[in-house]
């Protein structure tokens, strides 16, 4: 017999050996192997689902992070704007109060100057009146040395006075 022609006995024993091997494998090894493969498949599916869920959570976290960052930027911008407005308001208030105080001081100084001016004028008038009375007194004293002159002046003033 040649190499290419099979011997019927060899084929028979090979088939029986293969059948026994298949029976033993099916009985003792096939179920555990299938269970291991199925368990491994479930583990892989669970891992894939967990990875997908983790990817979705990471995307959600990234979106949340971007949203929080945008909100933080908006809040920062708002705080800076509010701080600038508060600073401007405080400066305006300070300027306004300073201007009011300056106006009060100027008005008070003007009143003081006017008061002192009026007082000086009054004192000047009093001095002028005092000097006038002194001068008039001295003039009258010289003029009224004689009684003729006294009568003439009295008559003159009596004519000027209107008796109603």
C-alpha positions in Angstrom: 0.0 0.0 0.0 1.0 3.4 -0.7 1.0 6.5 1.2 -2.0 8.0 -0.5 -4.3 5.0 -0.1 -5.7 4.7 3.4 -5.8 1.3 5.2 -9.4 0.5 6.3 -8.2 -0.7 9.8 -6.3 2.5 10.4 -9.3 4.6 9.4 -11.5 2.5 11.7 -9.3 2.9 14.7 -8.7 6.5 14.0 -12.4 7.2 13.8 -13.0 5.3 17.1 -10.1 7.2 18.8 -11.5 10.5 17.5 -15.0 9.6 18.7 -13.7 8.7 22.2 -11.6 11.9 22.3 -14.7 13.9 21.3 -16.8 12.1 23.9 -14.2 12.7 26.7 -13.7 16.3 25.6 -17.5 16.9 25.4 -18.1 15.2 28.7 -15.3 16.7 30.8 -13.6 19.6 28.9 -16.2 21.1 26.5 -18.6 22.5 29.1 -15.9 24.0 31.3 -14.2 25.5 28.1 -17.5 26.8 26.9 -18.2 28.2 30.4 -14.8 29.8 30.5 -15.3 31.3 27.0 -18.8 32.5 27.9 -17.5 33.9 31.2 -14.7 35.6 29.3 -17.2 37.0 26.8 -19.4 38.3 29.5 -16.4 39.9 31.2 -15.3 41.5 28.0 -18.8 42.8 27.3 -19.0 44.1 30.9 -15.6 45.8 30.5 -16.7 47.3 27.1 -19.9 48.6 28.7 -17.9 49.9 31.7 -15.4 51.6 29.3 -18.3 53.1 27.3 -19.9 54.3 30.5 -16.6 55.7 31.6 -16.1 57.4 28.3 -19.6 58.9 28.5 -18.9 60.0 32.1 -15.6 61.6 31.0 -17.4 63.4 28.2 -20.0 64.6 30.7 -17.3 65.6 33.1 -15.4 67.5 30.3 -18.7 69.3 29.4 -19.3 70.0 33.0 -15.7 71.2 33.4 -16.1 73.5 30.4 -19.4 74.8 31.7 -17.9 75.4 35.2 -14.9 77.1 33.7 -17.2 79.4 31.6 -19.3 80.2 34.6 -16.2 80.9 36.6 -14.9 83.2 33.9 -18.3 85.0 33.7 -18.4 85.3 37.5 -14.8 86.6 37.5 -15.7 89.1 34.8 -18.8 90.1 36.8 -16.8 90.5 40.0 -14.2 92.6 38.2 -16.9 94.7 36.6 -18.6 95.2 39.9 -15.3 96.1 41.6 -14.6 98.6 38.9 -18.1 100.1 39.3 -17.7 100.2 43.1 -14.3 101.9 42.7 -15.7 104.4 40.3 -18.7 105.0 42.6 -16.5 105.4 45.6 -14.2 107.9 43.7 -17.2 109.8 42.5 -18.6 110.0 46.0 -15.3 111.1 47.4 -14.9 113.7 44.7 -18.5 114.9 45.3 -18.0 115.1 49.1 -14.7 116.9 48.6 -16.3 119.3 46.2 -19.2 119.9 48.7 -16.7 120.4 51.5 -14.7 122.9 49.4 -17.9 124.7 48.5 -18.8 124.9 52.2 -15.4 126.2 53.1 -15.5 128.8 50.2 -19.0 129.9 51.2 -17.9 130.1 54.9 -14.8 132.1 53.9 -17.0 134.4 51.8 -19.4 134.9 54.7 -16.5 135.6 57.0 -14.9 138.0 54.6 -18.3 139.8 54.1 -18.8 139.9 57.9 -15.3 141.3 58.5 -15.7 143.7 55.6 -19.0 145.0 57.1 -17.4 145.2 60.5 -14.5 147.1 59.1 -16.9 149.5 57.2 -18.8 149.9 60.4 -15.7 150.7 62.4 -14.5 153.0 59.7 -17.9 154.8 59.7 -17.7 155.1 63.5 -14.2 156.5 63.3 -15.2 158.9 60.5 -18.2 160.0 62.6 -16.0 160.4 65.6 -13.5 162.4 63.6 -16.3 164.4 62.0 -17.8 165.2 65.4 -14.3 166.1 66.7 -13.6 168.3 63.7 -17.1 169.8 63.8 -16.7 170.4 67.5 -13.4 172.2 66.9 -14.9 174.2 64.0 -17.9 175.2 66.0 -15.8 176.1 68.9 -13.8 178.5 66.7 -16.9 179.8 64.8 -19.1 180.3 67.8 -16.6 182.4 69.8 -18.8 185.4 69.4 -22.5 185.6 70.3 -23.5 187.3 67.0 -22.3 184.3 65.1 -24.2 182.0 67.4 -27.4 183.8 66.9 -26.9 183.9 63.1 -26.3 180.1 63.0 -29.3 179.4 65.2 -31.6 181.6 63.1 -30.3 179.9 59.9 -31.0 176.4 61.2 -34.4 177.4 62.5 -35.4 178.6 59.1 -34.3 175.3 57.5 -36.2 173.2 60.0 -39.8 172.7 58.9 -42.3 172.8 61.8 -45.3 170.9 60.8 
